[in-house]
Amino acid sequence: WSHGDPARALVVAGPSGDKEGAMKLVRFLMKLNKETVTIELKNGTVVQGTVAGVDVAMNTYMKNVKLTVKGKNTVHYDSLSIRGNNIRYYILPDNLNLDTLLIDDTPKAKPPKVQTGMSGGRGRGRGRGRGRGRGRGPR
């Protein structure tokens, strides 16, 4: 692998493929706001710039962008959006503190509370009464 230190590769799943305890890659990328990164696209284009945001589909929004299409001159843009499925990889800055960024601080879904008895939170479990009838009128 020709770019950067292979020891800086990110593990997003264990060797068996289980994602238990591992942070989702997109959640990590969403924390890269204001970082200057290089992104290589699947068509060979290289994009250098400052990350303005990343959404859950890995779409990446950048500013102060230097875009180099394979075999062409470099073009500068104030801002650029990259569709997530076109990204081959991100090259992160060497001074990036991965330890703090890889802490998974996404809130976990809490399991639903088990209700005791039949009451469901109304009164003391004596039923709900018989309502107001079904409109049968006088007999």
N, C-alpha and C positions, 0 to 999 in steps of 0.2 A: 504494500500500500504506500503510495508515494507521498501522500499529504500528511504531514504532522507526525506526531509520536503515536505509535499504535497502542501504547499504554493508556492513551486518553480516549480510547473507544468506550462507548457507553453500553452498559448491560441493561437492556430493558426487559429481558426475560431470562429465567434460569436455563441451564443446559437441557432440562427436560421440556422446555417450552412453557412452563407454568409461570403465570404472571403474578402469583401471590406474593405480596410484599414488594414487587417491583413497580417503579413509577412508569406511567405511560409516557412514551417519547413525546407526544404532543404536549402533555402537561409541562414537561421540561422545556420544550421550545417556547411555550407561552411565557416563560419567565425570562426570556432573552431580550426583553424590551431595553432599548437604548444601548445594546451591545453592537459593536461593529463586527460583522461576520462576512464570510465569503460563501456563496451558495453556487454549487454547480448543478445545472439543469440536465435533464436526460438528453437534450439535443446538443450538449457540449458547451452551451453558453455559460459564461462565468459572471456572476453578479456579486459586486462588493458594495456594502453599504451598512447603514444603521437600521436595526430592526425597530419598526414602529409598533408592530403587533403581529401575533400569530393566532389564528382561530383554530377551532377543534378539527377542521378539515385540513389542517397544516397549511392553509393559505397564508402567505407571508406578506406583510405590508412593510415596505422599506422607504427610507428617505436618504437623501444625499448619495445617490446610487451611481456606480460606475459599472456599465454593462458592456461586456466584451463578447460579441457573437463569434463563434469559431471561425477563424480566418478573416475577420473583419476588424475595422477600427473600433476603438473604445468610444462609447457614447455616455454622456452624463445626463442624469435625470434628477429632478427635485424629489420625486416620489415614484414608486413602482409597486405594483401588486403582482405576486407570483402565485399561480394556482398550485395547490399542494401536491397534486399528483405529477407535476412536471419536475419536481425537485429530486435530484439524485442524492445529494448529501450537503450538509452544512460543514463548513470548516470554522471551528470556533477559535477565538483568540487564545493565545497561550496563557495570558494572565487571568483567564476566567476561573473563578473559584467554584469548581464543580461540586465540592462537598456541600456548600450551602444551597446550591441550586437543585441538587438531587434529593433534598429533603421533601418527602411527599406531604404537603400540607393541605391537600384537597380534603374537604369534609367527608367523612364516611357516612353512608346511609344508615340510620339507626334502625335496628330491628323493631317491628311493631310490638307494642306492649301486650302481654297476654292478659285478657280480661278474666277476672275470677267471677264465678256465679253467672247468672243469666241476666243481670240487670243492665249491663252495658253503660253504667254510669248514671242511671236515673233511679232515684229512690233506693229502696232496700230489697229489691228482688221480688216484689209482690205482684208482678204483672203490670199491665198498662191500663187496666180498666176495660170497660166494654164499649167505649166510644159513645157516640150520640145517636146510635140507631142507624137504620138504613132508609129512613124516610117513608115508612109504610103507612103513616097516617093513623087516625083513630080507628078502633075496631068496633 
